């Protein structure tokens, strides 16, 4: 079959078709001219998706077939939309938006050409393909069964298994994305089988089910793969690093050796896939084409990003540098000042015109955790108002006052007390721990507080009333008068839970009530946003995990250090050593995963990169070496 080939002469047309884009460098030209199956490993901000769209546009102009098309697969609807929007700008490109071509997610492709045809062939009507909807309906059925309901009450690991029930493989074996199924001889196993069968007949599925159905129909009808490859002689896959082994294996079975398959991605940004079969993944192959030059940032940020890069040609940046990277070295007791300090620097460095050119965000790999180490472990250490932070015995006055401040402001702004009540319970738990209350000796975090107290036979009526009263107070805890009045309120509400004989005077002198080491912001606070004011200018900084901000481009980015949990290492503590040359890149699997998250995080900004490390975890030697490499350092 004749496939159109892009020639150097065709590239001249891009000056007219895409005048706002530049494809003159050797790396990008090589990718555009490649006509065989090939992997393309592209740096962050290199314009990977733009290059793919340009290549599709050139192929569309030369496409000769009426019943055979180009297949373009992505992982997200956002990436699909970006490609479609670029193609829609020209009449030639718009041809690829309809039959016989396909542009969509891998899941959409699997559903349309494999899974749904199989289900129709066996008489099953599909109502929903949605993980959350399936989980809710499966859990509802589980709670209606006495054996399974009892099992879930006794073992908290059972509920995720029920919610994650899926089919695996062409044999449609029952499994779960939430854990291992009970043994077939158990009382609960047949109940789970029945739940899955009932929801299947009802047409309610998880996304992973569709891949099992796809494998099933390919097993039943082996010629279907040949027909799909004939239909799509060209296949392009975007964000290949996020492809799971199950997805890669399925695509290889259909197109491998039959179609021209070009896979675009960045192996250093592989942070979203699960580890099942990860050792078999083949991207990028040995002869992959690189796109190592980023158009997003300049040489200084590029050197920092390349410093934590685990594989491939080191990233370089072709934009002009705007600001030197900044290392914030913070004292443990000032960890909650880090984000606002970053915000102040951004307001100092950039005028309002620059601030409108891109967002300013703060990110951390971990949202929560329970590592026994100095703060800087997860987002909750930097921003206590962010739900999910685990309460530990080392929490400081700033945390207590910030929790109450955030809870009060958020509750009155949102008009709902659900999340804010949990923050108040966290603050109350801090107080009870500071008072060494035996009633909370085994309480790990606020969600367990009421339940465990009730289980232990404690009267929680006054505690519930206290939480309600604290939520209703419109107190400004930045004012010393408001702070000094609060211990008496807490003492009255918590008295049944306090150690016998503890007086109000002793209670009021607990360290948790000490004045915070800095002003606690209370107005305008939202759960996932920090608002900063400087010289009558304001800035709102969204706060989130690295995974939630993957693929974004920022004006300025703050990367917050985090603890790796099982790896027992802090990411930026290790990364700084690598950046200054005193340590080599990691070889340990878990630490490599932490470095990939740092690579994603540090490659978001166009103009200003800031990282924050606890003073206990960065040596004077490392700081001096960073300065010598052009970094600025600020101490908190």
Buried (B, 14 or more C-beta within 10 A) or exposed (E): EEBBEBEEEBBEBBEEBBEEBEBEEEBBBBBBBBBEBBBBBBBBBBBBBBBBBBBBBBBBBEBEBEEBBBBBBBBBEEBBEBBBEBBEEBEBBEBBBEEBBBBBBBBBBBBEBBBBBBBEEEEBEBEBBBBEBBBEBBBEBBBEBEEBBEBBEEEEEBBBBBBBBBBBEBEBEBBBBBBEBBEEEEEBBEBBBEBBEEBBEBEBBBBBBBBBBBBBBBEEBEEBBEEBBEBBBBBBBBBBBBBBBBBBBBBEBBBBEBBBBBBBBBBBBBBBBEEEEEEEBBBBEEEBBBBBBBBBBBBBBBBBBBBBBBBBBEBBBBBEBBBBBBBBBBBBBBBBBBBBBBBBBBBEBBEEEBBEEBBBBBBBBBBBBBBEBBBBBBBBBBBBBBBBBBBBEEBBBBBBBBBBBBBBBBBBEEEEBEBBBBBBBBBBBBBBBBBEBEBBEEBBBBEBBBEBBEEEEBEBEBBEEBBBBBBEBEBBBBEEEBBEEBBEBBBEBBEBBBEEEBEEEEBBEBEBBBEBBBEBBBEEBBBBBBBBBBEEEEBEBBBBBBBEBBBBBBBBBBBBBBBBBEBEBBBBBBBBBBBBEEEEBBEEEEBBBBBBBBBBBBBBBBBBBBBBBBBBBBBEEBBEBBBEBEBBBBEB
